[in-house]
Amino acid sequence: MTLRHLRIFQTVCRHMSITRAAEELYLSQPSVSLAISELEKKYDLRLFDRIGKKLYLTPAGEDLLGYVQSITAQIDEMEQHLRSGARRSVLKIGASMTVGGCLVPECARRFSALYPEIRAEVTIDRTGVIEQMVLNNALDIGFAEGLPDAPQLIITPFAEDELAAVCSPDSPLLNGPALTCRDLAELPLLLREKGSGTRAVVDSLMGVQEITLKPLWESLSTLALIEGVRKGLGVSILPLRMIDEYLNKGLLAVLPVTGIQLKRKFFRLQHRNKVLNEAAESWAELMASCANDDKAFSQEEVL
């Protein structure tokens, strides 16, 4: 197996077409087909299902693609670095919406003071997006509240977090008994969207009790959920770190819920084949430090 085989395989995966891959690579179709066949023969597995005139990645092909994307990205990075002759001065950080909103601003401020010569580029998105970017080597390191299961990742907890069911301070629910999970599920729920770390935790905790949630709202924006709750449109389940200011000002109230522990961890995500430099390790240490510093929490909404 050579780098040429990997490049050809990656290009075929991008187009899901031997013909289009051959055109992009300026190769003949037989040459592209031969490279794929050689890979399949070497590892004694099938990388594509050929159904009609279409190609479909097999599970083995999906596994190989994950490694190939990481390998080729690192090679591209190496070549660019060596050709420029310049010292690497960019650190690429990713964070999920909650972690990004709570910890990244203060962490970035502290990091900038320690490493003024390094440009820290930050991507804040859903947990699944950050996970995939780390897998593809588009990020040096990621931080999320969800727990990915990709075997190519080293996943390390670095902080604890807590969620809370919240309602309007005028809600009559506050005058009643503590709610059970089933009580909560029957209320009009305003929740984060599927694919977010917060929603994954909520669905998982409810799933243990065989409860399927059917939210009234699903939103990418925590601020939209907060405003909906404030106006009495429903109940939400949100990270305490994100709503602390609203609770202190009496704009939201916490609903007592029994039978469920709304706690989770924040995780550091690193590709197993990625060697982190001093700057990346320092950023990770600062994230843990910020998580333990109440003054570091930002109440700004990440849209």
Number of C-alpha atoms within 10 A of each C-alpha: 10 8 12 10 18 21 17 22 24 19 19 23 20 12 13 17 16 22 16 15 23 19 12 12 13 10 13 14 15 12 13 22 17 13 19 21 16 13 18 16 11 10 10 10 13 16 24 20 12 11 8 6 6 11 17 15 17 15 12 13 18 15 14 16 20 17 16 19 18 20 19 17 15 17 13 11 14 12 12 12 13 12 9 10 9 9 8 13 12 13 17 17 24 29 28 28 27 27 28 24 22 24 25 28 18 21 22 18 10 16 20 15 9 13 13 11 10 14 14 19 12 17 18 22 21 24 27 16 17 26 29 16 20 24 27 21 23 17 23 22 26 27 31 30 26 22 21 18 10 13 11 17 18 16 21 14 16 17 17 14 15 13 20 20 19 25 27 25 19 14 19 9 15 17 9 10 11 15 17 13 16 15 11 20 17 11 15 16 23 24 28 24 18 14 14 23 24 26 18 18 18 20 15 14 17 18 12 10 12 11 14 13 17 14 18 13 18 16 14 18 15 25 17 18 24 25 14 18 23 21 16 14 17 22 29 28 23 24 22 17 21 22 22 15 14 15 15 10 9 11 18 23 22 17 24 15 17 13 11 13 11 17 14 20 16 23 23 23 27 23 24 12 15 17 11 13 11 8 17 18 13 14 22 19 13 19 25 19 15 21 23 15 12 10 9 17 21 20 16 14 15 16 12
